[in-house]
């Protein structure tokens, strides 16, 4: 069955890519209303996360934020699909402001590997495509439980990434870093594995991975923090040196969560609130 469904999905995604971008900027879209019918669970997760993290906001403020996140999701649907289907020439024509690229340039020219830490924004796939097009790099991911979705992700992500590594394959990741290559990793999810500690995110207990601190210590790699925003009709990509963080795994995780919170505060509607960040510590909020 997958041999039939996969080509149909890929054809559909290519069709979306040729549609005018302006169609995905409006909030009152029949297409989005239709697609939203199949995304009710994701919307419930968004609502739970916002209510859990932003207790300082009024009900109306939280309601507005939830609406803005959902509208931004529709816009990101086009941009991420574009990332998986566009040519390098099309990507190069995007209006992108780069800040701190010289940091990654400097680290790449050294003999050390580079670990690029990023937060999960709604524009994750586009941001990875943009950065990986300029710098050859590998991606570290948790394979999707759905084999069909995993095939689609793999096809889209390897359009620019040199390869994909399972986040459980630490040995392979270490080898790549020790070979002086670049690896991208998004640590801001509850991976429910042994390489995690309880830390704080928006003042709430959550599981945070210690893999970045372990990779830094074991490989001697440089570490940067990669941030990405949609701004007006363009995008802003920011690279920050993250080498000065503590060697303590717990402190490293705490500092990273603080950095991510600071990033989110600049555009909270652009963060990927669609995942159960607190599923290990507060599973009841998603019921």
Residue pairs with C-beta under 8 A, 6 or more apart in sequence:
2 147
2 148
2 151
5 148
6 148
6 151
6 152
9 148
9 152
10 152
10 155
13 81
13 84
13 85
13 152
14 85
16 77
16 78
16 81
17 81
17 82
17 85
17 86
19 78
21 78
21 82
23 29
23 31
23 78
24 74
24 75
24 77
24 78
24 79
25 75
27 71
27 74
29 74
32 74
35 74
35 77
36 43
36 70
42 274
43 70
44 286
45 273
45 274
45 275
45 276
45 286
46 66
46 69
46 70
46 273
46 274
47 66
48 285
48 286
49 273
49 276
49 277
49 278
49 285
50 62
50 65
50 66
50 69
50 273
51 62
51 285
52 202
52 204
52 278
52 282
52 285
53 201
53 202
53 204
54 61
54 62
54 65
54 202
57 65
65 268
65 269
68 269
69 268
69 269
69 271
69 273
71 269
72 122
72 230
72 269
72 270
73 122
73 274
75 122
75 230
76 122
76 123
76 126
76 270
79 123
79 125
79 126
79 230
80 122
80 123
80 124
80 125
80 126
82 90
82 126
83 91
83 125
83 126
83 128
83 129
83 130
83 156
83 159
84 125
84 129
84 155
84 156
84 157
84 159
85 156
85 159
86 129
88 133
91 129
91 130
91 133
92 133
94 130
94 234
94 235
95 233
95 234
95 235
96 130
96 234
96 235
96 236
96 237
97 231
97 234
97 235
97 236
97 237
98 237
98 239
99 236
99 237
99 238
99 239
100 238
100 239
100 240
100 241
101 134
101 237
101 239
103 224
103 239
103 240
103 241
104 114
104 116
104 135
104 182
104 224
104 239
107 114
107 222
107 224
108 114
108 135
108 182
110 180
110 222
111 180
112 180
112 220
112 221
112 222
113 176
113 177
113 178
113 179
113 180
113 181
113 182
113 183
113 219
113 221
113 222
114 177
114 181
114 182
114 183
114 221
114 222
114 223
114 224
115 177
115 182
115 183
115 185
115 212
115 215
115 216
115 219
115 221
115 222
115 223
115 224
116 131
116 137
116 182
116 183
116 184
116 185
116 224
116 226
117 185
117 186
117 187
117 212
117 223
117 224
117 225
117 226
117 242
117 256
118 124
118 127
118 128
118 184
118 185
118 186
118 225
118 226
118 227
118 228
119 186
119 188
119 227
119 260
119 263
119 264
119 271
120 186
120 188
120 189
120 271
120 272
120 275
121 127
121 228
121 229
121 270
121 271
121 272
122 270
122 271
122 272
123 228
123 230
123 235
123 270
124 186
124 228
124 272
125 156
125 157
126 228
126 235
127 226
127 228
127 235
127 237
128 139
128 157
128 160
128 161
128 184
129 159
129 160
130 228
130 235
130 237
131 137
131 184
131 226
131 237
132 139
132 160
132 161
132 162
132 184
133 160
135 182
136 162
136 181
136 182
137 161
137 162
137 181
137 182
137 183
137 184
138 161
138 162
138 163
138 164
138 165
138 173
138 176
138 181
138 182
138 183
138 184
139 157
139 161
139 163
139 164
139 165
139 183
139 184
139 185
140 164
140 165
140 166
140 167
140 173
140 183
140 184
140 185
141 153
141 157
141 164
141 165
141 166
141 167
142 166
142 167
142 168
142 189
142 191
143 150
143 166
144 150
144 153
154 164
157 164
158 164
161 184
162 181
165 172
165 173
165 176
165 183
166 172
167 185
167 191
167 211
168 193
170 195
170 211
170 214
170 215
173 183
173 215
174 215
174 218
174 219
176 183
177 183
177 215
177 219
177 221
178 219
178 220
178 221
183 215
184 226
185 211
185 212
185 215
187 208
187 209
187 211
187 212
187 253
187 256
188 201
188 208
188 256
188 257
188 260
188 277
189 209
189 275
189 277
190 196
190 206
190 207
190 275
190 276
190 277
190 278
190 279
190 280
191 207
191 209
192 207
192 279
192 280
193 209
195 209
195 210
195 211
195 214
196 207
196 208
196 209
196 210
197 207
197 208
197 210
197 249
197 250
197 253
198 205
198 206
198 207
198 208
198 281
199 205
199 206
199 207
199 208
199 250
199 253
199 254
199 257
200 206
200 254
200 257
201 208
201 257
201 260
201 261
201 277
201 278
202 261
204 278
204 281
204 282
205 278
205 281
205 282
206 277
206 278
206 280
206 281
207 280
207 281
208 253
208 254
208 256
208 257
209 253
210 249
210 250
210 252
210 253
212 223
212 252
212 253
212 256
213 247
213 248
213 249
213 252
213 253
214 249
215 221
216 223
216 247
216 252
217 247
222 241
222 243
223 241
223 242
223 243
223 245
224 239
224 240
224 241
224 242
224 243
225 239
225 240
225 242
225 256
225 259
226 237
226 238
226 239
226 240
227 237
227 238
227 240
227 263
228 235
228 236
228 237
228 238
229 235
229 236
229 238
229 266
229 267
229 270
230 267
230 270
240 259
242 256
242 259
245 251
245 252
245 255
245 256
246 252
246 255
264 271
276 283
276 286
278 285
278 286
279 286
